[in-house]
Amino acid sequence: MKRQLVAFVIATLLFSATAQAGELKESIKQDYDAHLGELWDHFHRNPELSTVEHKTAARMAKELRDAGFEVTEGVGGTGVVAILKNGEGPMAMMRADMDGLPLEENTGLKNASVATQLHPQTGELVPVMHACGHDVHITSLVGTARQMAARKDEWSGTLMLIVQPAEEVGQGARLMRADNLWQRFGEPDYAFAFHVATGNPAGRIKVSEGSTYAGASSVDIIVHGMPGHGASPHHAKDPVLIGSQIVVGLQTLVSRELAPRSSGVVSIGSFHSGEARNIIPDKAVLKLTVRYLDDASRDLLLGGIERIAVNIGRAAGLPEDKLPEVIVLDRSVPPTYNDIEMTRRLKSAWVDELGEQAVFVKPATGMGAEDYPHLIVGTDIVSVYWSIGGTPQSVLDAAAAGGPRAPGHHSPFFEIQPELSVRGGVEATVVAMLEVLGN
């Protein structure tokens, strides 16, 4: 009899948990059908560039006010902060970035962006596209706001939602911190964010313990030369040749100086010099991106870049006042690290509430970077950053069978499945918030 009673209690609890998870999913689906789907379509058709996301910020402010939040606009430029207080308890923050990219969409979708905007740096009129899924992020943030406001009897504390500008140029999080974000609104106990990911099954959660995104630094190398006629190279110092030797020399940093079990990337994305074929120019300019997972690797790579560049200049016979200049630009971002204990806690909550199939494991293979850690660096905030898959399983299956891969981020062909991505983002975030704020 006792064994039967225990079995009955366990079955009842399992049924209750399944019913609760089913109710959450159904509620989010209904909201997508009634509101979020149309909202995503609006954002996808109307992207805006970094630092000038004025209309996007205004629409987000309205959506969050309508959900019952106290909203402040103009934080760190176009940033938006929304607060919902619900009694005593901790504060939890969710961040979503909102900027698009200067790309012309070429997906062929009916709602493909045809938007154009004056580029804030160049002043040129350029096409704009949500080629990194930020339309999914902000739409999911609205869905989270609406769910949490409707479930105030299930949690207590303070919920902070941040709509961040300028992630694509690595500036938005830093600008918001510089605008006294935590001093003005309170420093959260927990901070979360997610990114939609092509190449992962739509709507499913991927989360890593520890390192999840690399740190990144942007570096310019100005190689000075001594110009001359292309027919008389012995009367000149050729910055193209010197720059080429620097490019090759930099590849030894990762292969021969970084510890084999450490990770790093030094990529040269731009090499420009001269205009005429028969003139040895007076300089060459190299533009680099440098990626790393810790401060020691960053220091080794940046120090090595300067050492190699300057001394190759010396080896070429450049005078001391014409040695290559190495400039580390003020747009570096730290690595993104997940709190291991909280990551495990959230994974367990997602499995319990959404089912085993909601979370999947896939090792990280790239060194992508995020400016999100600028929000938490130098604090004691417990943070987790995850991803939500954006590619339909049918596309992944076709690729595995030898077909084309899903176009990646920052591609004019970038495309995600909006409904599963948005709904997955809301589901994961609401469960995370209820986990840390739940009664």
Sequence and secondary structure as in RCSB ss.txt:
>XXXX:A:sequence
MKRQLVAFVIATLLFSATAQAGELKESIKQDYDAHLGELWDHFHRNPELSTVEHKTAARMAKELRDAGFEVTEGV
GGTGVVAILKNGEGPMAMMRADMDGLPLEENTGLKNASVATQLHPQTGELVPVMHACGHDVHITSLVGTARQMAA
RKDEWSGTLMLIVQPAEEVGQGARLMRADNLWQRFGEPDYAFAFHVATGNPAGRIKVSEGSTYAGASSVDIIVHG
MPGHGASPHHAKDPVLIGSQIVVGLQTLVSRELAPRSSGVVSIGSFHSGEARNIIPDKAVLKLTVRYLDDASRDL
LLGGIERIAVNIGRAAGLPEDKLPEVIVLDRSVPPTYNDIEMTRRLKSAWVDELGEQAVFVKPATGMGAEDYPHL
IVGTDIVSVYWSIGGTPQSVLDAAAAGGPRAPGHHSPFFEIQPELSVRGGVEATVVAMLEVLGN
>XXXX:A:secstr
 HHHHHHHHHHHHHHHHHHHHHHHHHHHHHHIIIIIHHHHHHHHHS   TT  HHHHHHHHHHHHHTT EEEEEE
TTTEEEEEEEESSS EEEEEEE   BS    S  TT    EEE TTT  EEE B  SSHHHHHHHHHHHHHHHHH
TGGGB EEEEEEEE  TTTT HHHHHHHTTHHHHH   SEEEEEEEEEEEETT EE  SEEEEBEEEEEEEEEE 
B EETT GGGSB HHHHHHHHHHHHHHIIIIIS TTS EEEEEEEEE  S TTEE SEEEEEEEEEESSHHHHHH
HHHHHHHHHHHHHHHTT  GGGS EEEE S  B  EEE HHHHHHHHHHHHHHH GGGB      S  B SGGGG
TTTS  EEEEEEEEEE HHHHHHHHTT      TT TT    HHHHHHHHHHHHHHHHHHHHB 
